[in-house]
């Protein structure tokens, strides 16, 4: 009987090992859903996917394209996505609700793609006091405006806000019903062209507020805890994609243009309005600094606006919105990303 019992135990052990191996194989072969929108700043991701850099890191990435980025944080929280591109304000809003999302790397900064435009009667940000300004609340335009005003001791209480979408800012300013507006490209260029280029000018662009509008790669807390190699692989592959863009700009433009359905000339033009931070500066957002692109600057502005608009009861602790360890580890061993 003891021999039979021993054989049964051995068989059960073998079956257990085989079942665990099957689970590992299924997990290894399962696609990693990475949420994106069509955006020029995600060029490194597009190039990494097209060139097989994710697979080289052992990550079978499937890019899942959303037409509405407001759905992406919820999809990440719910598990439909394993990782997602988001704007930093989306992470703050999610974490204020207890969703436990974390930024693991910045992807791009707006450096001229967003702007505050004004009529010829308005020469400085201070001149906006008492005037009508068109922008969409709780949008990157709102955060850029909030930052510009706060830097000069003003707030939106000093303005006459006109609530319109970023796309509608162009038509609103064309009518002359407002003195200024906040929007992004290509609307910025179209507004500057109104009246033969004489009616409006740029008061401040995101180039002067580099890091205020930041796109990020975010994952769930549980992903960091249970699958840190996935996070590290995503970051390494993304940086390989950026290296490819720098090494082979024409080939990269063709890849990006195909995905975004724009010409290579348009790719080059749009790339000039964003910045993909290189590895030596990839961790700048995590520094506890009083200057952009630190999250401790942009996050404070964003949190204040979200709270004032009743979107959150209180901002989350900014240190809980990101995990810098992966970027710092890669910076310490840059040879891991070529």
C-alpha positions, 0 to 999 in steps of 0.5 A: 500500500505504501508503494502505491501511495508513494506512486500516487504522490509522485504522479500528483507532483508531476501533474502539478509541475506540468500544470504550472508549466502550462500556466507559465507558457500561456502567460508568456505567449499572451499578448500584452495590450498597450493602449495608445491614441494616434499621436506623434509623441508615440513614435518610439512605441510605433517604431518599437512595435514595427521593428520587433523591439518589444518581442526582443524583450520577451514582450508580445505587445499589441497596440490597442488604439483608442479614439477617445483617450478618456476611456483609457485609464478605466480600461487600464484599471479594469484589466482590459489593458496591461499598460497605457499611454496617458497624460499625467493629469489622467493619472492624478485624476485616477489615483485621486479615486484610488485606482492605483495607477503609476507612471513608469516613464515619460513618453513626450513633452509638448514643446510648442504644440499647445499655446495661449494665443491673443489679439494684438491688444494683449501683450502679456499674460498679465494683460489677460486680466478681465478679458474673455479667454476661450479654452476647455476646462480640465484639458491640457489647455486648462493646465497650461493656462493655469500654470502661466497664470500661477507663475504671475500671481493670477488665477482663472478668477481674474479672467472671463473664461469661455468654455469651448473645446480645443477644436472650437477655439479657432472658430470662436477666435475667428468671430472676435468674441474673445480676446484670447484662446488656448488650443493645440496644433493644427489649430494654433497655426490656423489661428495665427493665419487669421486676417493674413497673420495680423490678428493674433499672436502667441503669448506663451506656448508649451515650449516655454512650459516644457513638461507641463503637458506630459504624456506618460506610460502607466501601469497598475500597481499590481503589474509592478508587483507581480511582473516587473520584468514586463515593465522593464521590457516595455521601457527598454523597447521604447527607448530602442524605438527612440534610438531608431528614430534618431538613427534612421529618421527617414525609415522612422518617419515612414513607419510613423506616417503609415500609422498616423496616415500622414505624410513623412513631411507632416511627421517631421513638422509635427515632431518639432512640436514635441520632445521625446526625452532621451535616457539621460533626462528620462528621470527629470520628471521624478526629481523633487524640484520646483521647476518643470518638467518635474511632476512636483510642479505640473502635478501641483498645478493639475491637482489644484485645478482638478480639486477646484473644479470638483473633479477630486476631493483632494489630490493624491500624494504625488510620490504615489503617482509614479515609480521611478525605479525602472528608469533609474535602473536603466540609467544606471546600466544604459547598455541595456538599451541601445 
